[in-house]
Amino acid sequence: MEEFKKTNRKLTTASGRPYAEHENSQSVGKRGPLLLQDFILHEKMAHFNRERIPERVVHAKGTGAYGTFKVTHDISRYTKAKIFNQIGKTAKIFLRFSTVGGEKGSADSERDPRGFALKFYTEDGNWDLVGNNTPVFFIKDPKKFSDFIHTQKRDPRTNLKSPTMMWDFWSLNPESLHQVMILMSDRGTPYSYRHMDGFGSHTYSMINAENERVWVKFHFKTQQGIKNFTGPEADAMRTQDMDHSQRDLVEAIDRGEFPKWSVKIQVMTEEEAKTFRWNPFDLSKIWPHGEFPLIDLGEIELNEVPRNYFAHVEQAAFAPSNLVDGIGFSPDKMLQGRILSYADAHRYRLGVNYEQIPVNACPFMVSNYHRDGQMRVDGNGNEDPNYYPNSFGDVVPDESYKEPAWELESNVADWYDRNEGEGDNDHYTQPGDLFRKVMTDADRQNLINNIVGAMSGISGPRRDQIINLQLCHWFRADISLGMAVASGLGIDAAAAMQKQQH
């Protein structure tokens, strides 16, 4: 059949019927009206009208490639996941990079976090690790997610991007300060997808063969070296090549310069989590590397550009709910919210059977009782029962995959706000440490310039209120940072600091 397809490249309809009149419609005479019976015209136009599936609500602009994951170090003491069970073992992967807030036509060099979404095709099913190029995020409760994303999109009246909306939200949510500081630094404008780190960001769990659980964070350290644009360089690239990162990745792989990342984890025991000074499941905070050092795990390499962008990159669907035995969830609230929302978004955008699309399909055995639905393209379970329990089929649960129970620390259910919880209301120590201890003098100056430029776009009757509230956050993170931002905005820095102290 494959040989027949290669040697019989005739133009056909979607049903396989060869035809000749691809450019001219059937009409009554040379100038007459068209005939309804020209089904080729209908098929072409009807398919064209449906070529654009809804773009992703977030992460709309992106690129991706296939590659390989290889185990380089033994971590069996932490997990029984089969993908890690032997040094030298490999698995196929698909990695999609993206910007977060822009539409599909936006520029690759926009100031924005970058998505870093990985799909591992494993013998125990597909494992999706959905992260960014930053270890933290703007919010820590999923109820705020839609509101936050609305501020990154377009104003409902002007249909324009609005700095006022962005800074109004950030000023009213101090938990966002850590991520905003990263975003406003040069890390907010990576030179390319190859020259940035990736993070699983969320806290996950690992379970070993003895059913012992630890908490983990995943890190992907670029072997190409970190390289960022300054703000002016990123602005210039938007005018030169809006698809710079897409082009850079494709051309590098085509040249045989396969990008690589070292895969590492941080590990925290359940006992350490109970006494850690911050909530270890708070997505707006990191685990300090000095206390929880990076542990080597493996390496990923990208070495294959998909032959068709739409079929692979545009239809790729990643969901944190796709885990494998030996890797589990955690009480991370944002992760808990994304368990539902990601898969739900894919069912809306691609259809309920989106996991049968080749890029999303598990290459190993899939057995369940899902049936029917739009775009079902496999055997639909054939004649097997579509219910369980039953007396006829052989698809049964495997008890060896059962996870150990969680020990919950409370029996009180409530709606906890941002001012409650141990360590939850310290939004300033880690951003302050990032500014003072991690950034160089050049990094700090570029950060200040970028903040001043971005906050200068705040307008409207609430302008002063929004600026003053955000200045309060900068001062609380670091006094010199607050002074510099206030001065850059033309505000009396000394008076502003005195006002904050009162």
N, C-alpha and C positions, 0 to 999 in steps of 0.2 A: 504493500500500500504506500509506504513512504517513497519507494522508488518511482511508483506511478505518479505521485504528486510532483516529484522533481522533474519528470519528463513531460508532463501534460499541464503546462502553465497557461491554460486558456482562460480568458476572461469569463467569469460566471456570475450568476446571481448568488445570493446568500445561501440558496438551497442547492447550488451546484450546477445549475443549468447554464451552459455556454450561450453567449449572445454576442452580437456584433455592434449594435447601435448604441454606443456609450455616450456619444456627444450630441446626437440629434434626436429631438423628440418627434414622435409620430403625429402628423398633422393632416388636416383636410386641405390638400393643395399646399404649394410652397408657402403661401401667406395665410392659410386658413387656421382656425382654432385647433387646439390640441385634442387628442382623443383620450378618453378616460382609460381605454384599454392598454395604454403604454405603461405597463406595470414596472418597467425598468426605471422610468422617471419617478414613479411613486416610491419605489424602494430606495433610490438614491437620495431623494429629498427627505423621506421619512427617517432614514438612518442619520442623515446629516443633521436634522432637527434635534436628534437625540444624542449627538456625539459628546456633548458636554455634560458629564455628571456633575452634581453639586461639588464645588470645591470644599476642601476641609474648612470647618469653622475657624480652626487655628492650624498653624503649620501648613498653610496652603501652598507656599512656594518652597520647592525642595528638589533634591536630586538623590540618587541612590545607586548602589552597586552590590553585586554579589562578591562573596569572598570566603575565607576559611578561618575558623577558630581552631587554635591548637593549644593543648594543655602542655604547660612547661613545668609546673610544680604540683606536688601532691597536696591536696587540701581535704583528703578523705576523713581527717579528724573532725572536720566541720560539716561535711555533707555527703550523703549517699547518692547524689545526682549522678546518673550514669554518664553524662556528658563529661564529667571530670574524673572518671574512675581509673584513668591510666595515663601516665606521662607519655606524650607523643600522640595521643588520640586527637582526631580532627573531626570537625563538623562543618557543614555548609552554613553560611550565614547570609543575610541580606541586611544592609545598613542604609537607612534613609536619613539624610541631613535636611534641615529646613530652617527657615526663619519662622517666627512665631506669630506675630501680629499682622503681617502684611498679606495682601491678596496675591493671587498667582502672578499678576503682572508687576509686582513690586521689585525693587532692586535687591540683589544679594548682599549689598554692602550697607543696608539700613542698620541703624543702631537698634539691636533687638537680640534677645537670647537666640541661640541656635538649637534646634531639635537634634537629638542623637538617639535614634530609635533602631534597636537591633532585633532581628528575628533569627533564632538558632533553630535549625532543623535537626531535632534529636530523635533517637530511637524511642524515647518516652513521650513523644509529641513535640509540638513547636513551643519554644520558650521565647516570649517577647519581653524585652527590657526597654522600657520607654523612658528616656531621660533627656537631658539638655547638656549644653556645654558649661553649665554652672552647677555647683553642688547644692544650691539652695533655690528657693522660689519666692515669689512675691507674697504669697498667702499660705496659711497653714490649715484652713478649713475649706472644704470643697463647696460649701454654700456660697462662698464669695467668688467662685471662679467665673461664673457668667457675668457678674457685675464688673469684675476686673477686666475681662476680655472686651466687654463693651467699651471701656475707656480707651482701649488700644485700637479700636476700629474707627468708625466715622460718626461725627456728631449727627444726631437725628434730624436737626434742622438744616445745617449747612452742607451736610454730607462731606465734610472735610475732617482730616485728622485734627485733634484738638489737644494741645499741650495743657490747656486748662482742665479738661476732663482727667487727663492722666495724673497731673500733680494734685488735683483735688482729691482723687481716690488715695494716692500714696500718702498725702499729708494726713488723711483721716485713718490710715491703717499703718501705724508705725512698724508693724511686723515686716512690711515690705522694704524697710530701709537697707537691709543687708543686700538683697538682690538689686535694688535700685543703685546702690553704690557700685556693684559689679557692672551693671548695665551702663552706667555713666563713665566708667573707666574705659580704657582701650580694649578691654576684654569684651565690651559690647559691640565691637566692630572687628571681628576676626578677619585676617587677610584671606583665608580660605578655609574650607571644611577640613582640609588635610592638616592644617597647622593649628588645631585647637584640641583640647582635651574633651573627653566626654564623661558623663556621670550618670549612674542610675538614679542619683539624687535621693530617691525614697529609701527608707529603711526596709529591708526584707529580712526574712529568716532563713537559716540553713538548718537542716536536720540530718544527723548522721545515722549510721547503721544501728546505733544503740538508742535511737529516738531522742537524742539530746539536742536541744535547740540553742542556737546563738543568733544574735542580730547582726546583720551585715549591710555594708554599703559598697556599691560597685564603682570602680574608677577605671577610666581608659586614658592612658597617658600617651600622647602622640609621640611617635619616634621621629617625626619630621621636624620637631621643635616648635615651640609656640611663636606665632607671628601674628601681629595685629596691625590694623590701620590706626593712625591717629584720626581724630574727628575730621580735620580738613582732607586727609587722604581718602577717607571713606566717602566724603561728599564728592570729591573729584571722580572717584570710580563710578559713582552713580551716573555721571554724565558720559563716561567713556564706555562702560560695559555693564549693563544692568544684570547680566547673567555671569558675572565674573567667577563666582564660586562653582557654578555648574560647569562652566568651560574648563576651569582649572582641574576639577576632579576627572572629567572625561578625558581630557588631553593627557593628564599624567598617567592614567591607566593605559591608554592607547600607546603611550611611549614605553610601557613596561616598567614605569616607576610606581610600583604598587605600594600605596600608603599602608602603614602599619601602626597599631596601637598596642601598648603593653596593658594587659588586663590585671587589675589588682583589686583586693578587697580590704575593707576594714572590718574588724570583728569586735563585738561587744557581748559579754555574757549577760544572761538574764539578771544575775546579781548586780553586775556593774550598772545595768540600766536603771535599777531601782534607786541607786544612790548618786547617779550622775547629776551634776548641778543644773543642767538644762534638761528639758524634756527630750530624750534621744529620738523621739518619733516626730519631732517638730521639723517640718520641711524648710523652715526659714533659718535653720541653724545647722552648723557643721559639727562633726566630731573632730576635735583637734588631733592632728597627726602625731604630735608628741606623746599623746596618751593612748591613741589607737593607731599604731603605725600601719602603713600600707603593706599588705602581704601579697607576694607575687603569685599569680595564678596561671596566666597564659598569654596568648598573643592573637590578635586578629589582623588579617590582611585583606584588602580589597583588590581583586584582580580581574573582575569581569563587569564590563558595562552592559546593562540590559540591551538586547537587540531592539526593543520597542519601549519607549518611555512610558506610554500610557498603560500598556499591559502589565508592566512591572512596578514602576515607581508610583504612578498615579493610583493604581489599584491596590498597592501595598497597604495592609491594615494591621496595626499593632495594638495589642490590648494587654494591660498589666494583669488581666485575669488569666492569661496564658502562661502558666507556670508548669514546671515538671517536678516529679518526685524528688525530694531533697531540697527544694527551694520553696519557701512559703511566704505568706503575707506577714504583716506586723500591725500594731495599732496606729500606724501613721495615718492620720485622718485624711490627708490628701490622697494617699494610695487607696484607702478604703473607698473614697468617692469615685476614683478613676476605675476601680474594678467594674463598676456599672457603666460609667459614662462612655468609655472608649468603645467597648463592643456595641453599645447602643448606637453610637454615632456611625459606626461602620454598617450596621444593619439598615440604617436610614439612607446612607449615601450609596452603598454598593448592593444592598439587598440582604435578605436573611441568610442566604447561602454564600456569603462573601468568602468564607473559608475554603470554598471549593475552587476559587480562582487560583490558578497555578502558583502565583507568587506567595499566596497565603496557605496553600494546601500542604498538609503534613505528608512527606514522601513515604512515611511508613504506614502501618495499618491504622485505620480509623473505624471504630465500631460504636454506634450509639442508636438511639431510637428517634432521632430527628428525622422528620419526613416532610416532603412536599415543599411548598414555598416558591417564590419567584426565582427563576434561573437555577433550578435544580439540574445539575448537569452530569451527575453520576447515575448509578443504577437505582437510586432512591430506596435502597434497602432491598430491592428485588421483592421476592415473595416472603422474606423474613417477617416475623411479627413486628408490629410497630408499637408494642406495649410491653411493660415489665411489671411484675414477674409474669412469665409465660412458661408453658410446658413444651415448647417446640424449638426454640432457638438455643444457641450456646454463648450468647453475649451476656456475661455476668460480671458483677463487681469483683475486683481482686482486693481482698482485705489486706494484702501486704503493702498496699499503697496508702493505707490509712495513716493520717498524721496524728501525732500525740496531741492531747487536749491542751488548751491554753489555760493557764491559771490567771484569772482576772483579778485585778487589784481592788475592784470596787463592785458593790451591788446597787449603786445609786445611778440611775439614768437621769440626765438633765441636759440643758442647753448651756454649755459653758462658754462664757464670753472671753474676750481677749485679755481681760484683766485677772483671770483666775488660772490656777494651776501652778505647780512648782516650776519655777524657771521660765514660765511661759511669757511673763511680762517684761523680761529683759531683752529689749530689741536693740540695744545700743553697744553692749560690750564687744560682740563679734565684729560688727561693722567698724567700730573704733580700732580694734586690733588690726583689722585688714588695712585700714588707712595708715596706721602708725608703724606696724611691724612688717607688713608684707610688701607694700608699695614702695617703689623708689621715689626719689624727688621728682623725676620726670613723670612718673605715673601719677603722683599726687597733683602736679600742676595740670596735666591733661584732664584729670578727673574734675578739678575745679572749673577749668575752662568749659568742659562739656556740660556740667551742671548749670553753670551761669547761662550758657547759650540755650539750654533746654528750658530753664525756668523763666527766661526772658520772654518766652512765648505765651506765658500765662496772661490772660486778659479778662475783661468783664468786671462787673460790679464787686465781685468777691475776690479780685486779684490780690489785694493787700492781705486779706485774711488767709488765703491759701499760702501765699509766700511766707507770712510770719509763722504759720503753723509748721510748714516744712523746714524753715530755718531752725525752729525749736528742735527738730529731730537731728539736724546736722550738728547743732551745738552740743546736744547730749551725746552724740557719737564721739565728737572731738571738737574742742573749743576752737582750735586753729582752723579746722575745716569750716565751721560755722562762720568765723570771722571772714575768711577768704571769700566764701560764697556771698555773704551779705555785702561785702565791699564791691564785689564784681557786679552785683545787682544795683549798685548806687545807693545802698542803704548804709547809714551810719553804723558801722560794725560795733563800736563800743556801746552805743545806745541800744542796739539790737541785743547784744549779749546781756546787758544789764536788765533789759526787759524780760529776757528768757529766765534770768535768775530770780526774778520776782514772780 
